[in-house]
Amino acid sequence: MGKKFIVGFLLVLVSVSSQAQTTKKSSEKSTADPDNLAKDYFSQIMGIAASATSNVKLYQFVYDWLGTPYRLGGDTEKGIDCSGFAYQLYDKVFNTVIGNNSRNIFSMVNPVNKEELKEGDLVFFKINSKSISHVGVYLGDDKFAHASSSRGVMISNLNEAYWRRYYYKGGRLIESLREKLEN
């Protein structure tokens, strides 16, 4: 099944669930919460615990871009690179403009220990380089979304040998910069 069909099906499920909730007596509690349905769906697709998926908009964005081919300097669904992906995600999900390459994005964050990463934080890598050469967006449960030069937009695990080898630091956007950029 195609992505668009699955997303459409999920939206129909959410809509039907919402309609069913409004027809129940107000004294009854419903277990089918549309946000929880979406969280459960994305957690299963992306291999992330439902308890770690609080930002449905983030997961919907990542899901929509999965499989987009890699293109150096690209920033569209026809082709995108790692910093273009991080830029688009922050723009569309967090309404925040960040830098356009991994090194200047790193200059906009406060470093965060790997164990303290939260969904939406940025993860940086030095791949065969002395300087930062790759960026991704942390999703939870050691998973991050990024545009891989070999496989396009995908989800990877920080504990995989390759990513463990090249991991540099995690980072959280500096609040004063976020506020300045949003105004």
Beta strands, then each sheet from edge to edge (+ up, - down):
strand 1: 75-76
strand 2: 79-80
strand 3: 109-112
strand 4: 122-125
strand 5: 134-140
strand 6: 143-148
strand 7: 152-157
strand 8: 167-173
sheet 1: 1+ 2-
sheet 2: 3+ 8- 4+ 5- 6+ 7-
end
